[in-house]
Amino acid sequence: MTDPEQIRPGEFNRAIIAEFRANGGKVGGMFEGAPLMLLTTIGARTGRPHTVPVVYRRDADRLLVFGSNAGADTHPAWFYNLRANPEVAVEISAEQGIETYTANASILEGVERDRAYAAQASDDVAFDAYQAATDRVIPVVALRPLARPGLGRRRFLVSAGATATIAAGIGGALAVSGSPESATRQRAVAIGDHLRQVHAQLRRDLATVRAGLDRHSNAPDVVAKPTLPQELRTHCAAFCSALHEHHTSEDGVFPALVRLHPELAPVVDRLQREHGVVATALTELRELLDTGESGDAARLRTEFDRLATELENHFSYEEDTLVETLNAADPAALRPDSGQR
């Protein structure tokens, strides 16, 4: 695992997330053997999904997480997010890999909170140290699974968890390769194959969004309730955000790829132009999502159909032209800073 003393907190978290998802919910280094999960919340200000690794404690049919923020004097950002939007996604190690499900977050108060935190501190002395380091009361949050017909336990925010580093894209595969103990494992999961997996998940997620829009448009009460339900609106926005971050990550890797393979410059130039076209489409979709006007479901369906056609052409071209080269590449040579030393 990457040395936490040598990288910024955001980079450290991204490396853990990538390792967690690449290895069925298991990580090494300082968190090896710890009860670790990935928590995805909706930004209180941005409305976008944010994922962080957190330690959890089982408590009957719910999971408890702790806003320790390593003893800092402010609550972690994820706490403010779930306080504003209590519906969250949980990714947790299970027998068959990673289980992903939607949960409702509730903040524990009084004696219940104190008892839960004391139990955690008794099992892990670090939490005693965290509370001693700050005057604030470290919050304890209970996550209880939500059963929702039609969505299933593996669908939340357009598979925010199952997307396995879509937001990071190629960069997600490279993040895992930064871990010394995972270097051998990374070679077994070639970057080009990882890209195909990301594209496949994006295709499935886009199909899920389009199906959700169809169900809403065809519902008996759609005339009486023409505006898009918040849950479906969130699903659409989450897909837009994941796709945008995936392309942003690729744009960061492309310069290193061209330095290694100058013959790919025309290919990369076309891909980046197509990224611009997709970015414009995503901006228009976000504007539609923000208006909340009647009839927006039909307009959104049309725009998502158009996006699906553009993405299929884009994904197919990228896979046909880059996968073989990426599979043969040394991950370290493709890092965004590999030519800046």
C-alpha positions as CSV (number, residue, x, y, z in Angstrom):
1,M,0.0,0.0,0.0
2,T,1.2,3.5,-0.7
3,D,3.0,5.2,2.2
4,P,0.5,7.6,3.8
5,E,3.3,9.9,4.9
6,Q,4.3,10.6,1.3
7,I,0.9,11.4,-0.3
8,R,-2.0,13.8,0.3
9,P,-5.2,12.5,2.1
10,G,-7.2,12.5,-1.1
11,E,-4.6,10.5,-3.0
12,F,-4.3,8.1,0.0
13,N,-8.1,7.5,0.0
14,R,-8.2,7.0,-3.8
15,A,-5.5,4.4,-3.5
16,I,-7.3,2.5,-0.8
17,I,-10.6,2.7,-2.7
18,A,-9.0,1.3,-5.8
19,E,-7.2,-1.5,-3.9
20,F,-10.4,-2.4,-2.0
21,R,-12.4,-2.7,-5.2
22,A,-9.7,-4.5,-7.1
23,N,-9.3,-7.1,-4.4
24,G,-12.8,-8.0,-3.3
25,G,-12.9,-5.7,-0.3
26,K,-9.4,-6.5,1.0
27,V,-6.5,-4.1,1.5
28,G,-3.0,-4.3,2.9
29,G,-0.8,-1.9,4.8
30,M,-2.0,-0.1,7.8
31,F,-5.6,-1.2,7.3
32,E,-4.9,-4.9,6.7
33,G,-7.4,-7.0,8.7
34,A,-9.4,-3.9,9.8
35,P,-13.2,-3.9,9.3
36,L,-13.1,-1.5,6.4
37,M,-16.0,-0.4,4.1
38,L,-16.5,2.2,1.4
39,L,-19.2,4.8,2.2
40,T,-20.7,6.8,-0.7
41,T,-22.6,9.9,0.3
42,I,-24.2,12.7,-1.8
43,G,-22.5,16.0,-1.4
44,A,-24.5,18.4,0.7
45,R,-23.6,21.3,-1.6
46,T,-22.7,19.7,-4.9
47,G,-25.2,16.9,-5.1
48,R,-22.5,14.6,-6.4
49,P,-21.5,11.2,-5.0
50,H,-18.3,11.0,-2.8
51,T,-16.7,7.8,-1.7
52,V,-14.5,7.4,1.4
53,P,-13.0,4.3,3.2
54,V,-14.2,4.1,6.8
55,V,-13.8,1.6,9.7
56,Y,-17.1,0.1,10.7
57,R,-18.5,-1.9,13.6
58,R,-21.3,-4.4,13.3
59,D,-24.4,-3.9,15.6
60,A,-27.1,-6.5,14.9
61,D,-28.6,-5.7,11.5
62,R,-26.8,-2.4,11.1
63,L,-23.3,-1.0,10.7
64,L,-21.8,1.7,12.9
65,V,-19.3,4.2,11.5
66,F,-17.5,6.9,13.5
67,G,-16.7,10.5,12.4
68,S,-13.3,10.5,14.2
69,N,-11.5,12.4,11.4
70,A,-8.3,11.1,13.1
71,G,-9.0,13.3,16.1
72,A,-9.3,16.6,14.2
73,D,-11.4,19.4,15.5
74,T,-13.9,19.2,12.6
75,H,-16.3,16.5,11.5
76,P,-15.3,14.7,8.3
77,A,-17.0,15.9,5.1
78,W,-19.0,12.7,4.7
79,F,-20.8,13.4,8.0
80,Y,-22.2,16.7,6.8
81,N,-23.2,15.0,3.5
82,L,-25.2,12.2,5.1
83,R,-26.7,14.6,7.6
84,A,-28.2,16.5,4.6
85,N,-28.8,13.4,2.5
86,P,-29.2,10.3,4.8
87,E,-29.5,7.8,1.9
88,V,-26.0,6.4,1.3
89,A,-24.3,3.4,-0.4
90,V,-22.3,0.8,1.4
91,E,-19.6,-1.4,-0.1
92,I,-18.4,-4.2,2.2
93,S,-16.4,-7.4,1.8
94,A,-18.5,-10.5,1.5
95,E,-18.0,-14.2,0.7
96,Q,-18.6,-13.6,-3.0
97,G,-16.5,-10.4,-3.2
98,I,-18.0,-7.0,-2.6
99,E,-21.6,-6.5,-1.5
100,T,-23.1,-3.1,-2.4
101,Y,-26.4,-1.9,-1.1
102,T,-28.3,1.3,-0.2
103,A,-28.6,2.2,3.5
104,N,-30.3,4.8,5.6
105,A,-28.0,6.8,7.9
106,S,-29.1,7.9,11.4
107,I,-27.0,9.8,13.9
108,L,-26.9,8.2,17.3
109,E,-27.6,10.4,20.3
110,G,-27.1,10.4,24.1
111,V,-26.6,7.1,25.9
112,E,-26.9,5.1,22.7
113,R,-24.1,7.0,21.1
114,D,-21.9,6.9,24.2
115,R,-22.3,3.2,24.6
116,A,-21.5,2.5,21.0
117,Y,-18.4,4.7,21.0
118,A,-17.1,3.2,24.3
119,A,-17.5,-0.3,22.8
120,Q,-15.5,0.7,19.7
121,A,-12.8,2.4,21.8
122,S,-12.5,-0.7,23.9
123,D,-11.9,-2.8,20.9
124,D,-9.6,-0.3,19.1
125,V,-7.6,2.0,21.4
126,A,-7.1,4.4,18.5
127,F,-10.6,5.7,19.0
128,D,-9.8,6.5,22.6
129,A,-6.9,8.6,21.3
130,Y,-9.1,10.3,18.7
131,Q,-11.7,11.4,21.3
132,A,-8.9,12.6,23.6
133,A,-7.4,14.7,20.9
134,T,-10.5,16.9,20.3
135,D,-13.2,18.8,22.3
136,R,-15.9,17.9,19.9
137,V,-18.1,14.8,20.5
138,I,-17.2,12.4,17.7
139,P,-20.4,11.3,16.0
140,V,-21.5,7.8,15.7
141,V,-23.8,6.9,12.7
142,A,-25.9,3.8,12.2
143,L,-26.3,2.5,8.7
144,R,-29.3,0.3,8.2
145,P,-29.9,-1.5,4.8
146,L,-32.9,-0.3,2.8
147,A,-35.1,-2.8,1.0
148,R,-36.4,-1.2,-2.1
149,P,-38.3,-3.1,-4.8
150,G,-37.0,-2.8,-8.3
151,L,-33.5,-1.5,-7.4
152,G,-32.0,-4.4,-5.6
153,R,-29.1,-4.5,-3.2
154,R,-26.5,-4.0,-5.9
155,R,-27.8,-0.8,-7.4
156,F,-27.3,2.6,-5.9
157,L,-26.4,5.8,-7.6
158,V,-26.1,4.0,-10.8
159,S,-23.9,1.3,-9.2
160,A,-21.6,3.8,-7.4
161,G,-19.9,0.9,-5.7
162,A,-20.1,-1.8,-8.4
163,T,-18.6,0.5,-10.9
164,A,-15.1,-0.4,-9.6
165,T,-13.1,2.8,-10.1
166,I,-15.2,4.2,-13.0
167,A,-14.6,7.6,-11.6
168,A,-10.9,7.1,-11.7
169,G,-10.9,5.0,-15.0
170,I,-7.4,4.1,-16.1
171,G,-6.2,6.2,-13.2
172,G,-7.9,3.8,-10.8
173,A,-5.9,0.9,-12.2
174,L,-2.7,2.9,-11.9
175,A,-3.5,3.8,-8.3
176,V,-3.5,0.1,-7.3
177,S,-0.2,-0.3,-9.1
178,G,1.3,2.3,-6.7
179,S,1.2,-0.3,-3.9
180,P,4.5,-2.3,-3.7
181,E,2.8,-5.4,-2.4
182,S,0.2,-5.3,-5.2
183,A,2.7,-4.8,-8.1
184,T,2.5,-8.5,-9.1
185,R,-1.3,-8.5,-8.7
186,Q,-1.6,-5.4,-10.9
187,R,0.2,-7.1,-13.8
188,A,-2.4,-9.8,-13.8
189,V,-5.2,-7.2,-14.2
190,A,-4.0,-5.4,-17.4
191,I,-4.9,-1.8,-17.8
192,G,-6.6,-2.4,-21.1
193,D,-8.8,-5.1,-19.7
194,H,-9.6,-2.9,-16.8
195,L,-10.7,-0.2,-19.3
196,R,-13.0,-2.7,-21.0
197,Q,-14.6,-3.6,-17.6
198,V,-15.1,0.1,-16.8
199,H,-16.8,0.6,-20.2
200,A,-19.0,-2.4,-19.7
201,Q,-20.2,-1.1,-16.3
202,L,-20.9,2.3,-17.8
203,R,-22.9,0.7,-20.5
204,R,-24.9,-1.2,-17.9
205,D,-25.4,1.8,-15.8
206,L,-26.6,3.9,-18.7
207,A,-29.1,1.2,-19.6
208,T,-30.4,1.2,-16.0
209,V,-30.9,5.0,-16.2
210,R,-32.7,4.8,-19.5
211,A,-35.0,2.0,-18.1
212,G,-35.7,4.1,-15.0
213,L,-36.8,7.0,-17.2
214,D,-39.0,4.7,-19.2
215,R,-40.7,3.3,-16.1
216,H,-41.3,6.8,-14.8
217,S,-42.7,8.0,-18.1
218,N,-45.0,5.0,-18.4
219,A,-46.2,5.1,-14.8
220,P,-50.0,5.7,-14.3
221,D,-49.6,8.8,-12.2
222,V,-47.0,10.5,-14.3
223,V,-49.5,13.1,-15.5
224,A,-50.4,14.0,-12.0
225,K,-46.7,13.9,-10.9
226,P,-44.8,15.0,-14.0
227,T,-41.5,16.0,-12.3
228,L,-38.8,13.5,-11.9
229,P,-38.6,11.7,-8.5
230,Q,-35.5,12.7,-6.5
231,E,-34.1,9.2,-6.5
232,L,-34.2,8.9,-10.3
233,R,-32.8,12.4,-10.6
234,T,-29.9,11.4,-8.3
235,H,-29.3,8.3,-10.4
236,C,-29.0,10.4,-13.6
237,A,-26.8,12.9,-11.9
238,A,-24.5,10.2,-10.5
239,F,-24.0,8.6,-13.9
240,C,-23.1,12.0,-15.4
241,S,-20.6,12.6,-12.6
242,A,-19.0,9.2,-12.9
243,L,-18.6,9.5,-16.7
244,H,-17.2,13.0,-16.4
245,E,-14.6,11.9,-13.9
246,H,-13.7,8.8,-15.9
247,H,-12.9,11.0,-18.9
248,T,-11.1,13.5,-16.8
249,S,-8.8,10.7,-15.5
250,E,-8.2,9.5,-19.1
251,D,-7.2,13.0,-20.2
252,G,-4.6,13.0,-17.4
253,V,-3.1,9.7,-18.6
254,F,-3.1,10.5,-22.4
255,P,0.0,12.7,-22.5
256,A,2.1,10.0,-21.0
257,L,0.7,7.5,-23.4
258,V,1.6,9.7,-26.4
259,R,5.1,10.2,-25.1
260,L,5.5,6.4,-25.0
261,H,3.7,5.8,-28.3
262,P,3.9,8.9,-30.6
263,E,2.1,7.0,-33.3
264,L,-1.1,7.1,-31.1
265,A,-1.2,10.9,-31.2
266,P,-4.0,11.0,-33.8
267,V,-6.0,8.4,-31.9
268,V,-5.7,10.4,-28.6
269,D,-6.5,13.6,-30.4
270,R,-9.8,12.1,-31.6
271,L,-10.6,10.6,-28.2
272,Q,-10.1,14.0,-26.5
273,R,-12.3,15.7,-29.1
274,E,-15.0,13.2,-28.3
275,H,-14.5,13.8,-24.6
276,G,-15.3,17.4,-25.3
277,V,-18.5,16.5,-27.2
278,V,-19.6,14.2,-24.3
279,A,-18.8,17.0,-21.8
280,T,-21.1,19.3,-23.6
281,A,-23.9,16.7,-23.6
282,L,-23.3,16.1,-19.9
283,T,-23.6,19.8,-19.2
284,E,-27.0,19.9,-21.0
285,L,-28.2,16.9,-19.1
286,R,-27.3,18.5,-15.8
287,E,-29.2,21.6,-16.8
288,L,-32.2,19.5,-17.6
289,L,-31.9,17.7,-14.2
290,D,-31.7,21.1,-12.4
291,T,-34.8,22.6,-14.0
292,G,-37.4,20.1,-12.7
293,E,-39.8,21.1,-15.4
294,S,-42.8,19.0,-16.3
295,G,-42.1,16.6,-19.2
296,D,-38.4,16.5,-18.4
297,A,-38.4,12.7,-18.2
298,A,-39.1,12.4,-21.9
299,R,-36.5,15.1,-22.8
300,L,-34.0,13.3,-20.6
301,R,-34.7,10.0,-22.2
302,T,-34.1,11.5,-25.6
303,E,-30.8,13.1,-24.5
304,F,-29.6,9.9,-22.8
305,D,-30.5,8.0,-26.0
306,R,-28.3,10.4,-28.0
307,L,-25.5,10.1,-25.4
308,A,-25.7,6.3,-25.6
309,T,-25.1,6.3,-29.3
310,E,-22.1,8.7,-28.9
311,L,-20.6,6.6,-26.1
312,E,-21.0,3.3,-27.9
313,N,-19.0,4.7,-30.9
314,H,-16.5,6.3,-28.5
315,F,-16.0,3.2,-26.3
316,S,-15.7,0.9,-29.3
317,Y,-13.1,3.1,-31.0
318,E,-11.1,3.4,-27.8
319,E,-11.1,-0.3,-27.1
320,D,-10.1,-1.2,-30.7
321,T,-7.2,1.3,-30.8
322,L,-5.8,1.3,-27.2
323,V,-6.5,-1.9,-25.3
324,E,-3.7,-3.9,-26.8
325,T,-1.2,-1.2,-26.1
326,L,-2.5,-0.6,-22.6
327,N,-2.3,-4.3,-21.8
328,A,1.4,-4.3,-22.7
329,A,2.2,-1.0,-20.9
330,D,4.2,-0.6,-17.7
331,P,1.6,1.0,-15.3
332,A,4.4,3.3,-13.7
333,A,5.2,4.7,-17.2
334,L,1.6,5.9,-17.6
335,R,1.3,7.9,-14.4
336,P,0.3,11.5,-15.1
337,D,3.6,12.7,-13.6
338,S,5.8,10.1,-15.2
339,G,7.3,12.6,-17.7
340,Q,7.6,15.5,-15.2
341,R,10.7,14.3,-13.2
